[in-house]
Amino acid sequence: MVMQAVKDAQTFIEKKLKGKKPEIGLILGSGLGVLGDEITSPEVIKYEDIPGFPSSTVAGHKGQLVIGELEGKTVAAMQGRFHYYEGYDMDLVTLPIRVMKAVGIDTLIVTNAAGGINEEFSPGNLMLIEDHINQFGTNPLIGPNDEELGVRFPDMSQAYSKELLKIASETAKERDISVQRGVYVGTTGPSYETPAEVRMLRILGGDAVGMSTVPEVIAARHSEMNVLGISCISNMAAGILDQPLAHSEVIETTERVKIDFLALVKSIVAKM
């Protein structure tokens, strides 16, 4: 059933591409979709027009796939993603990853806005994801395995490519962009974590927490894609600062750091 949905979306998208072959996939999280506007000669496809794709319902997500040229590479960028908390099942959350693989993409850059757990972080920091902790309480690979998509028990010991992490670190240094490195914790949301939950996640080894990314990366690794993850620390998680959390703060922070974010990701793409 998943494979049929993948093939239907693949056929639709490839007709739009007229022979273009994207090589890098980008998932642009809350407030970070501005990178999609940097793509030249774009083919813009609304999610609702793609067979099997739902609509993105979150503020800060345009809800469209943009395919074109970025730094000399052909890329496919998702301006917005599908979240588990929107009520979509894991097959739908990860469907775009499956479709990216089907159209020939082997490298994925996944971005998100996240709350800082590590008290040495500050809002506006960019964090290169070294590893993740799955706190969704489920896994997108649960259920019968389709060997066309990947093996039954995929290895996650290098969920995030060390080679791509090295490129990203070197690029940040060359561009004089300060970056953190750390572990991303994925939770279901949509409520923010309590201060007690944040303390627990810190004990578990988390540096940042968000409501996405982990299912997508599991599906990408199941499909043998190489992954680079970047979090924008949009706020400090609950209990660290004595202030309430709001999605508007996420958008404000990502707007403030967009110049560094754009410069970093574009320079990384150029080196791939």
Beta strands, then each sheet from edge to edge (+ up, - down):
strand 1: 24-28
strand 2: 40-46
strand 3: 64-70
strand 4: 73-79
strand 5: 107-116
strand 6: 126-135
strand 7: 179-187
strand 8: 208-210
strand 9: 226-236
sheet 1: 2+ 3- 4+ 1+ 5+ 8- 7- 6- 9+
end
